[in-house]
Amino acid sequence: MYRGDFRLIAFLLLVACLVIIVATTFMFPETLMPEARSLICEDWRESLRSQAGGRDLANYRLAAGPVLLAFAVLYLVFR
């Protein structure tokens, strides 16, 4: 059994999972249903435009603020 650094093992497991996910995605492509077409961004800049992301509380950019604040507070508490 390998008794190395747990962070290195976690990184290697992450890489292995990413390789498996990417490989299976290319091996078994799923056709996109018409209902899901509105959930996919055609261009990476599309999510930065003002009309993307929904309105009011459905806008992911507004939801990102409290999440970032929570991470900052957790970092300050546990550092």
C-alpha positions as CSV (number, residue, x, y, z in Angstrom):
1,M,0.0,0.0,0.0
2,Y,1.3,3.5,-0.9
3,R,1.9,5.7,2.1
4,G,2.6,9.0,0.5
5,D,1.3,12.4,1.1
6,F,-2.5,12.5,1.2
7,R,-2.7,15.6,-0.9
8,L,-0.7,13.9,-3.7
9,I,-3.0,10.9,-3.5
10,A,-6.1,13.2,-3.6
11,F,-4.6,15.0,-6.7
12,L,-3.9,11.7,-8.5
13,L,-7.4,10.5,-7.7
14,L,-8.8,13.8,-9.1
15,V,-6.8,13.3,-12.3
16,A,-7.9,9.7,-12.6
17,C,-11.6,10.7,-12.2
18,L,-11.2,13.5,-14.8
19,V,-9.6,11.1,-17.3
20,I,-12.4,8.6,-16.8
21,I,-15.1,11.3,-17.2
22,V,-13.6,12.8,-20.3
23,A,-12.9,9.3,-21.9
24,T,-16.5,8.1,-21.3
25,T,-17.9,11.4,-22.6
26,F,-16.1,10.9,-25.9
27,M,-16.8,7.2,-26.0
28,F,-20.6,7.5,-25.4
29,P,-21.8,10.9,-26.7
30,E,-25.4,11.7,-25.7
31,T,-27.6,13.6,-28.1
32,L,-28.8,16.9,-26.7
33,M,-32.6,17.1,-26.2
34,P,-34.3,20.2,-27.4
35,E,-35.5,21.1,-23.9
36,A,-31.9,21.3,-22.7
37,R,-30.7,23.5,-25.5
38,S,-31.4,26.7,-23.5
39,L,-29.2,25.4,-20.6
40,I,-26.1,25.2,-22.8
41,C,-23.9,28.2,-23.6
42,E,-22.8,28.2,-27.3
43,D,-20.0,30.6,-26.6
44,W,-17.9,31.0,-23.4
45,R,-18.6,34.8,-23.4
46,E,-22.4,34.2,-23.4
47,S,-22.5,33.7,-19.6
48,L,-20.9,37.1,-19.1
49,R,-23.7,39.0,-20.9
50,S,-26.4,40.6,-18.9
51,Q,-29.3,38.6,-20.3
52,A,-27.7,35.3,-19.3
53,G,-28.2,33.7,-15.9
54,G,-31.9,34.4,-15.3
55,R,-33.6,37.2,-13.4
56,D,-33.5,38.2,-9.8
57,L,-32.5,35.4,-7.4
58,A,-32.1,32.9,-10.3
59,N,-29.1,34.9,-11.6
60,Y,-26.0,32.8,-10.7
61,R,-23.9,35.9,-10.5
62,L,-25.9,37.1,-7.6
63,A,-25.8,33.7,-5.9
64,A,-22.0,33.7,-6.2
65,G,-21.6,36.6,-3.9
66,P,-22.8,34.9,-0.7
67,V,-20.9,31.8,-1.6
68,L,-17.6,33.7,-1.9
69,L,-18.4,35.5,1.3
70,A,-19.0,32.2,3.1
71,F,-15.6,30.8,1.8
72,A,-13.8,34.0,2.9
73,V,-15.3,33.7,6.4
74,L,-14.5,30.0,6.6
75,Y,-10.9,30.7,5.5
76,L,-10.5,33.4,8.2
77,V,-12.0,31.1,10.9
78,F,-10.0,28.0,10.0
79,R,-6.6,29.4,8.9
